[in-house]
Amino acid sequence: MGKVITSMKEDYAQWYNDLVIKGELADYSAVRGCMVIKPYGYALWENMRDALDKMFKDTGHVNAYFPLFVPKSLFEAEEANAEGFAKECAVVTHYRLKSDPDAKGKLIVDPEAKLEEELIVRPTSEAIIWNTYKGWIQSYRDLPILINQWSNVVRWEMRTRLFLRTAEFLWQEGHTAHASKPEAEAEAKLILDLYADFAENWMALPVIKGIKSANERFAGAEETYCIEAMMQDGKALQAGTTHFLGQNFAKAFDVKFSDRDNKLDYVWATSWGVSTRLIGALVMAHSDDDGLIMPPKIAPLQVVIVPVYKSDEQRSAVSEKANEIVRSLKALGISVKYDDNDNARPGWKFAEYEMKGVPVRIAIGARDIEKNVVEVARRDTKEKKAVSMDGLAVQIQNLLNEIQQNIYHKALQYREAHITKADNWEDFLNLLDDKGGFIAAHWDGSAETEENIKDISKATIRCIPLNNEKEEGRCIFTGNPSSQRVLFARAY
Amino acid sequence: MGKVITSMKEDYAQWYNDLVIKGELADYSAVRGCMVIKPYGYALWENMRDALDKMFKDTGHVNAYFPLFVPKSLFEAEEANAEGFAKECAVVTHYRLKSDPDAKGKLIVDPEAKLEEELIVRPTSEAIIWNTYKGWIQSYRDLPILINQWSNVVRWEMRTRLFLRTAEFLWQEGHTAHASKPEAEAEAKLILDLYADFAENWMALPVIKGIKSANERFAGAEETYCIEAMMQDGKALQAGTTHFLGQNFAKAFDVKFSDRDNKLDYVWATSWGVSTRLIGALVMAHSDDDGLIMPPKIAPLQVVIVPVYKSDEQRSAVSEKANEIVRSLKALGISVKYDDNDNARPGWKFAEYEMKGVPVRIAIGARDIEKNVVEVARRDTKEKKAVSMDGLAVQIQNLLNEIQQNIYHKALQYREAHITKADNWEDFLNLLDDKGGFIAAHWDGSAETEENIKDISKATIRCIPLNNEKEEGRCIFTGNPSSQRVLFARAY
């Protein structure tokens, strides 16, 4: 009966894939590394997008749309950025197909329709956007520009995984232009806070805000800030990044402004993004062996009502009550579905909605009506209890809030229990293998040491937490002096 | 002072471009044929998208997302469709760049990273979607599938114009799968009605619903339905299409279902779309020589308040009143901006918001406060009058509704005055040259005649209106018998 998923303990990677596929979030496609986001997964993304979009707009940002393609000459203008993405670019070289003279009904690329200049399918849009900003910015009066874009991008990853790493993914990318360095830095931090707020209060995903080491910085950035989350297998996941870009792109694209004193200077920049990857984080942070667990605030469906009946008479009595409940829930802005599909038994439906992580299930039968109660089951703890129909909607509303909090606190507890200090190299390796999680350890600050640690242990520096405590110590790898611990982890 | 635009009479095409650029809807980009949609234009698109999206969801549709790329072998599977789009396809042939050995800091396409199979950047998604549906559909219980996608598509047009015809554009594409022919046909008509409802009641754009001639049908469709609008230069614009695809794509991708009697049959299909092209229609249908005219229901900004003051004291008194008005308008769900920017004079602001087509402008000065009035100017008629501050918000709300109606009726009057009957070839040509608009004329029904008429006159059959009156007559071109008039026009 129903769909069976691999248990988390047995095979974490397979458990994850089962959740995504059988929870109907996404499907594989005929295109290498690209996925199909199914309606249930897309509804989740819409809820995430709408919440984020409102936060962006409330902080003065506006949306716009820039071209999918970047001419190669623009792409290569900011060299660090270009180098960072060059190895994973889809390249358009031709603009026409023609009939294959050797095979009827087949098409071939028309060699006469070769582009003079190749077009890169955007892996990120700094280049095309800063080339555009050049035409928009003359004076400090044109600043700041606070633009965000919701779009698809393509990075030709060799090893892909649904949501976590796909050749094409959906995201938002903010690209702001400022008249001063402090203003741009403040923007990068403002959005970092906004991302953390979204992750914690909407996705119920606790995150650590921090700064990336130089090795892990965005190609072309002066500083990369990040939010890092912890998954249930002890691996970290970068959930969002914001970049202070300095004047790098302004210099590459010659974007200058005259300030209040009529002096010319290059414009200061930030960029920042979160993507459909967050859906992978959501799945891995909260779900269990029975399926997905959706935080109520972004759940595509918050409440499902399943009728239990043996006769048409019972069915009609139950449906009447159920429809009353639907109305009362909708009046409170709660999304609800009454599933009276006659082709499936209640038990099958229970399993199906558990699989999909619907936060609250209400079952209602003929006997319940006599007693003026319904059975309310919460997905997170799987507790069930009889609840009076009087004032039911408000109780459900409170329960949804409670579930949201509980999911967050469960993930937070797990995360807190998985930050461990290591003071020597042996402990560091043992912790990584036996326990996982974040390991707080001293590092001498050199890129070379970081590389060596990564090569041997597969762990990377996830971040240097903001407001990190200063503490004198010795690098776990080299023994050189260090002034603070940083967070290492194996990561997605 | 302010921006000057070419008058409509002087040069219609330039007038249109001026409106788009100076109204800040869009900008040219560094990519051939691709545009940048600026924040003001994108806000308009968001309002259009949100209204349409709600209509789709209210009629049972859900959103999903399919890959940007279509492998060539899938693309060519439905031959009519492939042939229709083959000549305007952007083709990805490589997945990596590398450093140019001959030019430091430059990149070249890595010849070793050639794809085994080329990828087409989707010009439309029937192929990739029907290839996916094959895995989702086994039985009638899996039907209907009512999926819509909001996405970008690429068609390599040789002559492009902002919004009207761009190499990349944004759109929605619905792709539905059904168990029967009548159900699919009903879906195509349902969405046609939905599009007409949206065009008329949101965009204030009167449209004629009709059927396309075989020549003008979507490549791969059995029947194409359309809504056709009339622009102020007498040219028609196709504002949306819905397609009954028969079993063509199901056959091309071998998508069968078992019906209630367990018999296998191919699945029936529709597809339908509207795009950012609608913004071009909006601009051309309503605007005047002073700028854009936005229908209030989708205007990015419905009301602007401009303060008029001579001293700081006046300014602060005016601002206090203005902020009260802002609050009262927002309470009614009206979008409003109080523009107290001190760097621009009121006259400059008046011109700027006229250019942008903001439906209602409120000016408020010190003397107005004494009299307890404000000056309210409506963009459509440019009428100004003093309005009491008592109950102002409700009056503005009513005015916005009136403007919405007025814009629609003005466009409708123009359209009605530009449907003319022609009963012979000479009249037909003269009407096209002298008056433009739709010409209702008899046509013998043959594709060859249609082609000949198009070659000579540049007019195409825009549609055979739904519920067209039957009328015996003679084809204006061949003199052959005809049973009804069809609508011809020169078109965008």
Boltz contact constraints between the chains, C-beta under 6 A:
constraints:
  - contact:
      token1: [A, 29]
      token2: [B, 67]
      max_distance: 6.0
  - contact:
      token1: [A, 30]
      token2: [B, 71]
      max_distance: 6.0
  - contact:
      token1: [A, 30]
      token2: [B, 74]
      max_distance: 6.0
  - contact:
      token1: [A, 30]
      token2: [B, 131]
      max_distance: 6.0
  - contact:
      token1: [A, 31]
      token2: [B, 67]
      max_distance: 6.0
  - contact:
      token1: [A, 31]
      token2: [B, 69]
      max_distance: 6.0
  - contact:
      token1: [A, 34]
      token2: [B, 67]
      max_distance: 6.0
  - contact:
      token1: [A, 36]
      token2: [B, 66]
      max_distance: 6.0
  - contact:
      token1: [A, 36]
      token2: [B, 132]
      max_distance: 6.0
  - contact:
      token1: [A, 37]
      token2: [B, 64]
      max_distance: 6.0
  - contact:
      token1: [A, 37]
      token2: [B, 65]
      max_distance: 6.0
  - contact:
      token1: [A, 38]
      token2: [B, 64]
      max_distance: 6.0
  - contact:
      token1: [A, 39]
      token2: [B, 62]
      max_distance: 6.0
  - contact:
      token1: [A, 39]
      token2: [B, 64]
      max_distance: 6.0
  - contact:
      token1: [A, 42]
      token2: [B, 63]
      max_distance: 6.0
  - contact:
      token1: [A, 42]
      token2: [B, 64]
      max_distance: 6.0
  - contact:
      token1: [A, 42]
      token2: [B, 65]
      max_distance: 6.0
  - contact:
      token1: [A, 62]
      token2: [B, 39]
      max_distance: 6.0
  - contact:
      token1: [A, 63]
      token2: [B, 42]
      max_distance: 6.0
  - contact:
      token1: [A, 64]
      token2: [B, 37]
      max_distance: 6.0
  - contact:
      token1: [A, 64]
      token2: [B, 38]
      max_distance: 6.0
  - contact:
      token1: [A, 64]
      token2: [B, 39]
      max_distance: 6.0
  - contact:
      token1: [A, 64]
      token2: [B, 42]
      max_distance: 6.0
  - contact:
      token1: [A, 65]
      token2: [B, 37]
      max_distance: 6.0
  - contact:
      token1: [A, 65]
      token2: [B, 42]
      max_distance: 6.0
  - contact:
      token1: [A, 66]
      token2: [B, 36]
      max_distance: 6.0
  - contact:
      token1: [A, 67]
      token2: [B, 29]
      max_distance: 6.0
  - contact:
      token1: [A, 67]
      token2: [B, 31]
      max_distance: 6.0
  - contact:
      token1: [A, 67]
      token2: [B, 34]
      max_distance: 6.0
  - contact:
      token1: [A, 67]
      token2: [B, 168]
      max_distance: 6.0
  - contact:
      token1: [A, 68]
      token2: [B, 152]
      max_distance: 6.0
  - contact:
      token1: [A, 68]
      token2: [B, 168]
      max_distance: 6.0
  - contact:
      token1: [A, 69]
      token2: [B, 31]
      max_distance: 6.0
  - contact:
      token1: [A, 71]
      token2: [B, 30]
      max_distance: 6.0
  - contact:
      token1: [A, 74]
      token2: [B, 30]
      max_distance: 6.0
  - contact:
      token1: [A, 76]
      token2: [B, 106]
      max_distance: 6.0
  - contact:
      token1: [A, 76]
      token2: [B, 107]
      max_distance: 6.0
  - contact:
      token1: [A, 79]
      token2: [B, 105]
      max_distance: 6.0
  - contact:
      token1: [A, 86]
      token2: [B, 97]
      max_distance: 6.0
  - contact:
      token1: [A, 86]
      token2: [B, 107]
      max_distance: 6.0
  - contact:
      token1: [A, 87]
      token2: [B, 96]
      max_distance: 6.0
  - contact:
      token1: [A, 89]
      token2: [B, 97]
      max_distance: 6.0
  - contact:
      token1: [A, 90]
      token2: [B, 92]
      max_distance: 6.0
  - contact:
      token1: [A, 90]
      token2: [B, 95]
      max_distance: 6.0
  - contact:
      token1: [A, 91]
      token2: [B, 94]
      max_distance: 6.0
  - contact:
      token1: [A, 91]
      token2: [B, 109]
      max_distance: 6.0
  - contact:
      token1: [A, 92]
      token2: [B, 90]
      max_distance: 6.0
  - contact:
      token1: [A, 92]
      token2: [B, 92]
      max_distance: 6.0
  - contact:
      token1: [A, 93]
      token2: [B, 93]
      max_distance: 6.0
  - contact:
      token1: [A, 94]
      token2: [B, 91]
      max_distance: 6.0
  - contact:
      token1: [A, 95]
      token2: [B, 90]
      max_distance: 6.0
  - contact:
      token1: [A, 95]
      token2: [B, 156]
      max_distance: 6.0
  - contact:
      token1: [A, 96]
      token2: [B, 87]
      max_distance: 6.0
  - contact:
      token1: [A, 97]
      token2: [B, 86]
      max_distance: 6.0
  - contact:
      token1: [A, 97]
      token2: [B, 89]
      max_distance: 6.0
  - contact:
      token1: [A, 105]
      token2: [B, 79]
      max_distance: 6.0
  - contact:
      token1: [A, 106]
      token2: [B, 76]
      max_distance: 6.0
  - contact:
      token1: [A, 107]
      token2: [B, 76]
      max_distance: 6.0
  - contact:
      token1: [A, 107]
      token2: [B, 86]
      max_distance: 6.0
  - contact:
      token1: [A, 109]
      token2: [B, 91]
      max_distance: 6.0
  - contact:
      token1: [A, 109]
      token2: [B, 118]
      max_distance: 6.0
  - contact:
      token1: [A, 118]
      token2: [B, 109]
      max_distance: 6.0
  - contact:
      token1: [A, 131]
      token2: [B, 30]
      max_distance: 6.0
  - contact:
      token1: [A, 132]
      token2: [B, 36]
      max_distance: 6.0
  - contact:
      token1: [A, 152]
      token2: [B, 68]
      max_distance: 6.0
  - contact:
      token1: [A, 156]
      token2: [B, 95]
      max_distance: 6.0
  - contact:
      token1: [A, 168]
      token2: [B, 67]
      max_distance: 6.0
  - contact:
      token1: [A, 168]
      token2: [B, 68]
      max_distance: 6.0
